[in-house]
Amino acid sequence: MKDSSDPILGDGLQQAHETQNTAERTMERLIFSLSELEHLGQTLISGYGNFNHSSKTYLRITLGTLQVTRGVILRYHPTGLNLDVVASTPERVFPPIPIEPEEVDNLLQHPYIENSAPPAGLQEFFTRSAELIETVDVRLWVPLKIQDEFLGMIGLGRFLGRETLEEWEKELLTTLAHQISIAIAYSQMVEGIQSEKFRLFMLAESAPQICQLLEPEDAAEQVVLQAVSFLDANAGALMLARPEQQELELGYAFPETLVESVQYNGNQLVIPCGEDAPVSPEATSVDMLKSVVNDGIPGHCLPESDTLFGGKNLMAVPILGRDGDILGVLVVGDKEERGGRIAPFNDEDAVLLDSFAKQAGVAIENAHLHQEALEARQLQAEMEEARKIQVNLIPDNLPDILGYEVAGYYEPRGAVGGDYYDCIPLPTGRWGLAIADVSGKGMQAALLMATLRAGLISELSRGENSTSGEAGDEVPPATMYLELTEMAMTLNSLLYASGTEEKYATFFYSHLNPETNVLTTLNAGHNPPLLLRKDGTCKWLGEDVGGIPLGMFPNDMVSSIAEYEAEHIELISGDVVVYYTDGVTETVNIEDEYYDEERLLEASKACKDDSAEAIREYLHDAVVNFQGEADQFDDLTLLILKKK
């Protein structure tokens, strides 16, 4: 046997001893690494830590176990489509690395990736990661995943004493990567639960407070202040939507000086937000607000952008109403962390602000509904007063005219209408019969109708006193013609000055001389009355002679469009004139059919031999029966004149 003094035997023993020592050291590293991994796992499970805080320890364990000098751990954020560097050796601050969904799918296909030979489809990703790769000197990448869920990556730098890892080391790396993946997944779950608990708590605290505010201004202020408080932000604003104008306008800002000197397109923070609104080449806060409105999802704007809010790091979410319409946009700026550092808003912040915005939508709607209810009650009171005034303007009982019968009926569609009829006695013993229909409904129509009536009575009084002479004197047709056309021009000027572009009145006036039975008429764009003769013939009065509605154009334009003209008709016993507004002929039934002039003609022929009141009642019933269960289309007005 060879003794230990044999050189060959001595070298062998020394090599075996070194191998045994290496194996023992490796085993010690493994035991220590497993012990630290177990400790970290227990820390995470106990809820006293999260992965981002523990990532440096995971990196240290991995590098120490595999004897690697440098390394990095990246965590994947699917909402932002980027990888954040959570731990690195050497320690540096790196910007997030963008990553495309197809690149994520590609990474999941590889257990290991040699940095020197990246797979096809990942070259651009590694180009974007060049700064990190160069700083850490990454040689090998290991995707972190659980099944098909991508969680991040480990990058390993130079290996001590060797160019590559041995197979057993790669198997160990796989185990370590799996443990790190589990830690990330568990941390995400815990963070999600904690975020949800915090969100529910904050919402439960804030919702009752803001929903009790019934003044829109108070609600807007509290929504902004609560959002700023929740997000630890330094600034906030509420932009309210104006759907008809496709604009956003400032509702409230904190601090109040946030937008003190900001103007946009000459207006104090009124921003066009329609789909056709222009977008600037650079991403600005204006573009962010437009995107939030049009896409209905949260948006971000970095302080480097040209922002409306003084270079803030902004996050904005839409405020939706109960029906899904955009009520506005809630904006917060500059999230402040401990030490006064301004940090970017994260996914948790977006979830919290978006959830709060839903409660804010309820509060804003409640406040506006309350305000609308108050305004509606006030408007209802005003409408009731207007109705009482209007009732006094429509005659309850028409006067007796020697040799004639007169009957009238007026039924407004709402509380206040825009139709008008009257039978006005004149100083000379003659009579003025008028019917009119003011465009639109409600208070404005009623006021314009009252203006027309006052102007008509004033003109009739002035005209009779100045040109008609004593009672019984006959006025020449030319004089009467001139009087009526001048009256029409005066009323046109009055209504044009009193109304708006959309407000005008159709008007038909008849001047009746009971002694001569001459009816002089003037039509200003009104439905032509129906004249039914005793012998059964009929005529639509003012169908071919007349002018435009009153108040539609100024006087100097009337002559170039259609001048006002009058016509004379002599009535004989049994003749009937049916005056009406379009609420009669345009009444619609459930089959979407109009009552129209033909039905009015046939109904009038059927009852022309009756009294004026009976004719009025017959025509009214005919229209109502035709309408059936359909809603009333318009004010319904009838005026019947019959020669005895």
Residue pairs with C-beta under 8 A, 6 or more apart in sequence:
2 8
2 9
3 9
4 10
4 13
29 64
29 65
30 65
30 172
32 64
33 61
33 64
33 65
33 176
36 57
36 61
37 61
37 176
37 179
40 49
40 54
40 57
40 58
40 61
40 183
41 179
41 182
41 183
43 49
43 54
44 50
44 51
44 54
44 183
44 186
44 187
44 190
45 186
47 190
50 187
50 190
50 191
51 58
51 75
51 86
51 183
51 184
51 186
51 187
51 188
52 75
52 86
52 187
54 183
54 187
55 73
55 75
55 86
55 87
56 87
58 73
58 87
58 179
58 180
58 183
59 71
59 72
59 73
59 87
59 88
59 89
59 154
60 89
61 176
62 68
62 71
62 154
62 156
62 173
62 176
62 180
63 69
63 70
63 71
63 89
63 156
65 172
65 176
66 156
66 159
66 165
66 169
66 172
66 173
66 176
67 159
67 160
67 161
68 156
68 157
68 158
68 159
68 160
69 89
69 157
69 158
69 159
69 160
70 89
70 90
70 136
70 137
70 138
70 156
70 157
70 158
71 88
71 89
71 136
71 138
71 154
71 155
71 156
71 157
72 85
72 87
72 88
72 89
72 132
72 136
72 138
72 154
72 155
73 85
73 86
73 87
73 88
73 144
73 152
73 153
73 154
73 155
73 180
74 83
74 84
74 85
74 86
74 97
74 152
74 153
74 154
74 155
75 83
75 84
75 86
75 151
75 152
75 184
76 82
76 83
76 99
76 104
76 144
76 150
76 151
76 152
76 153
77 83
77 84
77 96
77 347
79 347
79 350
80 96
80 347
81 98
81 99
81 100
81 101
82 96
82 97
82 98
82 99
83 96
83 97
83 99
83 152
83 153
84 96
85 92
85 93
85 94
85 96
85 97
85 132
86 152
88 94
88 132
88 135
88 136
89 136
89 157
90 135
90 136
92 135
94 131
94 132
94 135
97 125
97 128
97 129
97 132
98 128
99 125
100 125
102 121
103 121
103 122
103 124
103 125
104 150
106 119
106 121
106 122
107 113
107 122
107 143
107 150
107 153
108 143
108 145
108 148
108 150
109 119
110 119
110 143
111 142
111 143
111 174
112 140
112 141
112 142
112 170
113 119
113 122
113 140
113 141
113 142
113 143
114 139
114 140
114 141
115 126
115 133
115 138
115 139
115 140
115 141
115 155
116 139
118 125
118 126
126 133
132 138
132 155
133 155
136 155
136 157
137 157
137 158
138 155
138 156
138 157
139 156
139 157
139 158
139 159
140 155
140 156
140 165
141 153
141 154
141 155
141 156
142 153
142 154
142 155
142 156
142 173
142 174
142 177
143 150
143 152
143 153
143 177
144 150
144 151
144 152
144 153
144 154
144 177
144 180
144 181
144 184
145 151
145 181
146 181
146 182
146 185
149 185
151 181
151 184
151 185
152 181
152 184
154 173
154 177
154 180
156 173
159 165
165 173
191 348
195 348
195 351
195 352
198 352
199 351
199 352
199 355
202 230
202 352
202 356
203 355
203 356
203 359
206 226
206 230
206 356
206 359
207 359
207 362
207 363
209 222
209 226
210 219
210 222
210 223
210 226
210 359
210 360
210 363
211 359
211 362
211 363
211 366
213 219
213 222
213 363
213 366
213 367
214 366
214 367
214 370
214 371
215 367
215 370
215 371
216 364
216 367
216 368
216 371
217 252
218 367
219 363
219 364
219 366
219 367
220 238
220 240
220 251
220 252
220 364
221 252
222 363
223 238
223 252
223 330
223 360
223 363
223 364
224 236
224 237
224 238
224 252
224 253
224 254
224 330
225 236
225 254
226 356
227 233
227 236
227 330
227 332
227 353
227 356
227 360
228 234
228 235
228 236
228 254
228 332
230 352
230 353
230 356
231 315
231 332
231 335
231 345
231 349
231 352
231 353
232 335
232 336
232 337
233 332
233 333
233 334
233 335
233 336
234 312
234 333
234 334
234 335
234 336
234 342
235 253
235 254
235 255
235 258
235 309
235 310
235 312
235 332
235 333
235 334
236 253
236 254
236 330
236 331
236 332
236 333
237 250
237 251
237 252
237 253
237 254
237 258
237 259
237 309
237 330
237 331
237 333
238 250
238 251
238 252
238 253
238 319
238 328
238 329
238 330
238 331
239 248
239 249
239 250
239 251
239 269
239 271
239 289
239 328
239 329
239 331
240 248
240 249
240 250
240 251
240 327
240 328
240 364
241 247
241 248
241 273
241 293
241 325
241 326
241 327
241 328
241 329
242 248
242 249
243 325
243 326
246 272
246 273
246 274
246 277
247 270
247 271
247 272
247 273
248 270
248 271
248 273
248 289
248 293
248 328
248 329
249 269
249 270
249 271
250 259
250 268
250 269
250 270
251 328
253 259
258 309
258 310
259 269
259 308
259 309
262 268
262 269
262 308
262 309
262 310
263 269
264 270
264 271
264 286
264 308
265 272
269 308
271 286
271 289
271 290
271 308
272 278
272 290
273 289
273 290
273 293
273 294
274 294
275 294
277 290
279 287
279 290
280 286
280 287
280 306
282 305
282 306
283 301
283 302
283 305
284 301
284 305
284 306
284 307
284 308
285 301
285 305
285 306
285 307
285 308
285 309
285 312
285 314
285 331
286 308
288 299
288 300
288 301
288 314
288 316
289 299
289 316
289 329
289 331
291 297
291 299
292 298
292 299
292 316
292 317
292 318
292 329
293 318
293 326
293 329
296 318
296 320
296 326
297 318
298 315
298 316
298 317
298 318
298 350
298 353
298 354
299 315
299 316
299 317
300 314
300 315
300 316
300 344
300 345
301 307
301 312
301 313
301 314
301 315
301 316
302 313
302 344
303 311
303 312
303 313
303 334
303 342
307 314
309 331
309 333
312 333
312 334
313 333
313 334
313 335
313 342
313 344
313 345
314 331
314 332
314 333
315 331
315 332
315 333
315 345
315 349
315 350
315 353
316 329
316 330
316 331
316 332
317 329
317 330
317 350
317 353
317 354
317 357
318 326
318 328
318 329
318 330
318 357
319 326
319 327
319 328
319 329
319 330
319 357
319 360
319 361
319 364
320 326
320 327
320 357
320 358
320 361
321 327
321 361
321 365
322 361
322 362
322 365
327 361
327 364
327 365
328 364
330 353
330 356
330 357
330 360
332 345
332 353
334 342
335 342
335 343
335 344
335 345
335 349
336 342
336 343
337 343
380 415
382 443
383 415
383 416
383 442
383 443
384 415
386 415
386 416
386 443
386 446
386 447
387 415
387 416
389 446
389 450
390 412
390 416
390 417
390 446
390 449
390 450
393 420
393 449
393 450
393 453
394 410
394 420
394 421
394 422
395 408
395 421
395 422
395 423
398 406
398 407
398 408
398 423
399 406
399 423
399 425
400 406
401 423
401 431
401 512
401 514
402 514
403 514
403 517
403 643
403 644
404 512
404 514
404 641
404 642
404 643
404 644
405 611
405 612
405 613
405 640
405 641
405 642
405 644
406 423
406 433
406 612
406 639
406 640
406 641
406 642
407 611
407 612
407 613
407 615
407 616
407 638
407 639
407 640
408 421
408 423
408 616
408 637
408 638
408 639
408 640
409 616
409 620
409 636
409 637
409 638
409 639
410 417
410 419
410 421
410 635
410 636
410 637
411 632
411 635
411 636
411 637
412 419
412 635
413 441
413 583
413 632
413 633
413 634
413 635
413 636
414 441
414 442
416 441
416 442
416 443
416 445
416 446
417 441
417 445
417 446
417 449
417 635
418 437
418 438
418 439
418 440
418 441
418 445
418 446
418 448
418 449
418 505
418 635
419 435
419 436
419 437
419 438
419 449
419 581
419 583
419 635
419 636
419 637
420 434
420 435
420 436
420 437
420 438
420 449
420 452
420 453
420 637
421 434
421 435
421 436
421 579
421 637
421 639
422 432
422 433
422 434
422 453
422 456
423 431
423 432
423 433
423 639
424 431
424 432
424 433
424 434
424 456
424 457
424 460
425 431
426 432
426 460
426 464
426 468
427 461
427 464
427 465
427 468
427 471
428 464
428 468
428 469
428 470
428 471
428 472
428 473
429 471
429 472
429 514
429 515
430 464
430 468
430 511
430 512
430 513
430 514
431 511
431 512
431 514
432 456
432 460
432 509
432 510
432 511
432 512
433 509
433 510
433 512
433 579
433 639
433 641
434 456
434 507
434 508
434 509
434 510
435 507
435 508
435 526
435 529
435 579
435 580
435 581
435 637
435 639
436 449
436 452
436 505
436 506
436 507
436 508
436 526
436 550
437 505
437 506
437 526
437 527
437 581
437 582
437 583
437 635
437 637
438 445
438 446
438 448
438 449
438 452
438 503
438 504
438 505
439 445
439 502
439 503
439 504
439 505
439 549
440 502
440 503
441 635
444 499
444 500
444 503
445 503
448 495
448 498
448 499
448 503
448 505
448 551
449 505
451 494
451 495
451 498
452 491
452 494
452 495
452 505
452 507
452 550
455 490
455 491
455 494
455 495
456 487
456 491
456 509
459 487
459 490
459 491
460 487
463 483
463 486
463 487
467 475
467 479
467 483
468 475
469 475
472 515
474 513
474 515
474 516
475 483
475 513
477 518
477 520
477 568
480 511
480 520
480 566
480 568
481 520
481 566
481 568
484 509
484 511
484 520
484 522
484 564
484 566
485 522
485 563
485 564
485 565
485 566
487 509
487 522
488 507
488 509
488 522
488 524
488 547
488 550
488 564
489 555
489 558
489 564
491 507
491 524
491 550
492 524
492 550
492 551
492 552
492 553
492 555
492 558
492 564
493 554
493 555
494 551
495 503
495 504
495 505
495 550
495 551
496 550
496 551
496 552
496 553
496 554
496 555
498 551
499 551
503 551
504 525
504 549
504 550
504 551
504 552
505 524
505 549
505 550
505 551
506 524
506 525
506 526
506 527
506 549
506 550
506 581
506 582
507 523
507 524
507 525
507 526
507 549
507 550
508 521
508 522
508 523
508 524
508 526
508 527
508 528
508 529
508 541
508 542
508 579
509 521
509 522
509 524
510 519
510 520
510 521
510 529
510 577
510 579
510 641
511 519
511 520
511 521
512 518
512 519
512 641
513 519
513 520
516 570
517 570
517 571
517 572
517 643
518 568
518 569
518 570
518 571
519 568
519 569
519 570
519 571
519 577
520 566
520 567
520 568
520 569
521 529
521 541
521 542
521 566
521 567
521 568
521 569
522 542
522 546
522 547
522 564
522 565
522 566
522 567
523 541
523 542
523 543
523 545
523 546
523 547
524 546
524 547
524 548
524 549
524 550
524 564
525 546
525 547
525 548
525 549
525 550
525 552
526 542
526 546
526 549
526 581
527 580
527 581
527 582
527 584
527 585
528 540
528 541
528 542
528 543
529 540
529 541
529 542
529 577
529 578
529 579
529 580
530 538
530 539
530 540
530 541
530 577
530 578
530 580
530 597
530 600
530 601
530 604
531 538
531 539
531 540
531 541
531 569
531 575
531 576
531 577
532 538
532 575
532 576
532 577
532 578
532 604
532 605
532 608
533 539
533 572
533 574
533 575
534 572
534 573
534 574
534 575
536 605
538 601
538 604
538 605
540 597
541 567
541 569
541 577
542 567
545 565
545 566
545 567
546 562
546 564
546 565
547 558
547 562
547 563
547 564
547 565
548 558
548 561
548 562
553 561
558 564
571 577
571 643
572 643
573 643
573 644
574 608
574 609
574 642
574 643
575 642
575 643
576 604
576 608
576 612
576 615
576 640
576 641
576 642
576 643
577 640
577 641
577 642
578 600
578 604
578 615
578 619
578 638
578 639
578 640
579 638
579 639
579 640
579 641
580 600
580 619
580 637
580 638
580 639
581 634
581 635
581 636
581 637
582 634
583 632
583 633
583 634
583 635
583 636
583 637
584 595
584 600
584 619
584 623
584 636
584 637
584 638
585 594
585 595
585 596
585 597
585 600
586 594
586 595
586 596
586 633
586 634
587 594
587 595
587 623
587 626
587 627
587 630
587 632
587 633
587 634
587 636
588 594
588 595
588 627
588 630
588 633
589 595
589 626
589 627
589 628
589 630
590 628
590 629
590 630
595 623
595 626
595 627
599 622
599 626
600 619
603 618
603 619
603 622
604 615
604 619
606 618
607 614
607 615
607 618
607 619
608 615
610 618
611 642
612 640
612 641
612 642
613 640
615 640
615 642
616 638
616 640
619 638
619 640
620 636
620 638
623 636
627 633
